[in-house]
Amino acid sequence: MSTAQIVAQLSAASQKLDEIEQRVRAAVEETNAARGLVASALEGGSGQLTGMFDRIREALGQASSVTGVTKEHVQATIAKAQALGN
């Protein structure tokens, strides 16, 4: 595989990671909306039930963090591949 092909595939992976990050942000917004509906319906919400939404947000935050670190590694690998290819 040529350097250009490697860079192209890694760049495509980086774009996919951007898409994942956007979806995670959307999932956080949807989770917040669902938590608000539950809290409203239960007049403040059940601590246990609303706590479950908090755990979902926490998991999404962890996913976002891993996505960001992965993208950094992909970008570093692209830079290395480009340096070796030149």
C-alpha positions as CSV (number, residue, x, y, z in Angstrom):
1,M,0.0,0.0,0.0
2,S,1.4,3.4,-0.9
3,T,1.8,6.3,1.5
4,A,-1.0,8.2,-0.3
5,Q,-3.3,5.2,0.1
6,I,-2.5,4.9,3.8
7,V,-3.0,8.6,4.3
8,A,-6.3,8.5,2.4
9,Q,-7.6,5.6,4.5
10,L,-6.5,7.2,7.8
11,S,-8.1,10.5,6.7
12,A,-11.3,8.7,6.1
13,A,-11.1,7.1,9.5
14,S,-10.5,10.5,11.0
15,Q,-13.7,11.8,9.3
16,K,-15.6,8.8,10.7
17,L,-14.4,9.7,14.2
18,D,-15.7,13.3,13.6
19,E,-19.1,11.7,12.7
20,I,-19.0,9.6,15.8
21,E,-18.3,12.7,17.9
22,Q,-21.3,14.5,16.4
23,R,-23.5,11.5,17.1
24,V,-22.3,11.3,20.7
25,R,-23.2,15.0,21.1
26,A,-26.6,14.4,19.7
27,A,-27.1,11.4,22.0
28,V,-26.2,13.6,25.0
29,E,-28.8,16.1,23.9
30,E,-31.5,13.4,23.4
31,T,-30.6,11.9,26.8
32,N,-31.0,15.3,28.5
33,A,-34.4,15.8,26.7
34,A,-35.5,12.3,27.9
35,R,-34.4,13.0,31.4
36,G,-36.3,16.3,31.4
37,L,-39.5,14.5,30.3
38,V,-39.2,11.9,33.0
39,A,-38.4,14.6,35.6
40,S,-41.4,16.6,34.4
41,A,-43.7,13.6,34.4
42,L,-42.7,12.6,37.9
43,E,-42.6,16.1,39.2
44,G,-38.9,16.1,39.8
45,G,-38.3,12.5,38.9
46,S,-37.4,9.4,40.8
47,G,-33.8,9.7,42.0
48,Q,-33.1,6.2,40.8
49,L,-34.6,6.7,37.3
50,T,-33.1,10.1,36.7
51,G,-29.8,8.8,38.0
52,M,-29.9,6.2,35.2
53,F,-29.9,9.1,32.7
54,D,-26.9,10.5,34.4
55,R,-25.1,7.2,34.0
56,I,-26.0,7.3,30.3
57,R,-24.5,10.8,30.0
58,E,-21.4,9.6,31.8
59,A,-20.9,6.7,29.4
60,L,-21.4,9.0,26.5
61,G,-18.8,11.4,27.9
62,Q,-16.3,8.5,28.2
63,A,-17.1,7.5,24.6
64,S,-16.4,11.1,23.5
65,S,-13.1,11.1,25.4
66,V,-11.9,7.8,23.8
67,T,-13.0,9.1,20.4
68,G,-11.0,12.3,20.9
69,V,-7.9,10.4,21.9
70,T,-8.3,7.9,19.0
71,K,-8.5,10.8,16.6
72,E,-5.3,12.3,18.0
73,H,-3.5,9.0,17.4
74,V,-4.9,8.8,13.9
75,Q,-3.7,12.3,13.1
76,A,-0.3,11.5,14.5
77,T,-0.1,8.4,12.4
78,I,-1.1,10.4,9.3
79,A,1.7,12.9,10.1
80,K,4.2,10.0,10.5
81,A,3.1,8.4,7.3
82,Q,3.5,11.6,5.4
83,A,6.9,12.2,6.8
84,L,8.1,8.7,5.8
85,G,6.5,9.0,2.4
86,N,8.5,12.2,1.6
